[in-house]
Amino acid sequence: MQKTEQTSVQAPAQSVLSGMRPTGALHLGHYHGALANWVKLQEQYRSYFFVADWHALTTHYESPEVIQTNIREMVIDWLAAGVDPERSILFVQSQVPQHAELHLLLSMCTPLAWLERVPSYKDQQANLSDKDLTTYGFLGYPLLQAADILIYSASWVPVGDDQVPHVELTREVARRFNHLFGREPDFDQRLGHCLKKLDVDDIAALKKSRASWLESGDVNARDAARRLLQHLYLTRSDRQRLAGWIEGGGRQLLLEPQPLLTEASRLPGLDGRKMSKSYGNAIAMRDDPVQLESKIRKMPTDPARVRRSDPGDPEQCPVWDLHKIYSETSVRDWVLEGCTSAAIGCIDCKKPVIEAVQREQALFYQRAEPFVKHPDHVDDILRAGSRIAAAAAEQTMVEVREAMGLSPRWV
């Protein structure tokens, strides 16, 4: 049967992808560090948010029973935060087997040294010394992350500074794959047909940007060409060829993603350290209001303020960091003045924080209630999202298999 190219012509929406390992109910650090950002991103991009259950096995393969029990609780917290399944695609990684297939195929051409040099590889081995992480799965998890991103042609990956090396590895993997498998025998002829479909002004702009990038390494020119491509109405294949031509290579089968840096959460745990369930210092997103008040009331404050009459320094108090997140300027000014002059006590200082967190959590409870009552609705959302994700992933895999000389799927 003669092959036919995909003929749908459209300007694709840029996409963003992120995921979390299923750790169960989430805390306020997760909300302010990731989920609040997801809620904003879903208004701007086609958003894929997934439960990374395969990734959980890289470090918890000896206790897999926790994975399934944690998925629902975690996703309910996503929904409580405002992640909307009508705007975002929520799915479970293991329900989209194309992730594993792309991971396998990328492993055939990814140098081992690239994985060994990922900073988190040795860091996590040192930090999780109680676990045996001398496994291929742990070594290869950054490549599985790359597959997670590349299979959806994600334009952006929201990460903190510590995760940027993972996105850079993904970009290198995509670049190497495109170099190895993107050169079609009749690439120049197909490219010529593609260029003839464009307006004269668009061709001139692309050629000028391409020359500036290839001749002088002008990154701004390259990025301008990429932005122009995003707004042109092209077939998927033509867009890939033009993207590869701009880079000086062949067809760009896998899109190189960009890191979307997110501001690190300034929210501390109850003891001033990073909020973490393992430290026992976390405030859950859906904490009981009475328990929440008790937790904040017991928070340590400025150690130099021994007596009520002693002036304090808010910068030495973890409660002040909560004020930075939850309090308006007038309240922060009142705390700053009252603490440094000993006009208010520590319980006075904590009261507006307690009230603000309780107001925030009341909204979480409201959004979560339908899913707590009917947890099967969470399964329905993940099932529907997994079907959509699988269809998008399969579109990429058809092209990857063909480029690598593999037969089309028979079943």
Protein Blocks (a to p, Z undefined) as FASTA:
>chain_A
ZZdddfbdcddddddddddddebjadfklmmmmmmmmmmmmmmmccdddddfklmmmmmm
mmmmlmmmmmmmmmmmmmmnopafklpccddfklmmklmmmmmmmmmmgcfklmmmpmkl
mmmmmmmmmbccbbfklmmmmmmmmmmmmmnopabdcddfklmmmmmmmmmmmmmmmmmm
mpcfklmmmmmmmmmmpcfklmmmmmmmmmmmmmnopaklmmmmmmmmmmpccdfklmmm
mmmmmnopacdfbacdddddddddfbdcfkopacdfklopaccfkbcfklmmmmmmmpcc
dfklmbfklccdfklpfklmmmmmmpcfklmmmmmmmmmnopacfklmmmmmmmmmmmmm
mmmmmmmmmmmmmmmlmmmmmmmmmmmmmmmmmmmmmmmmmmnopacdfZZ
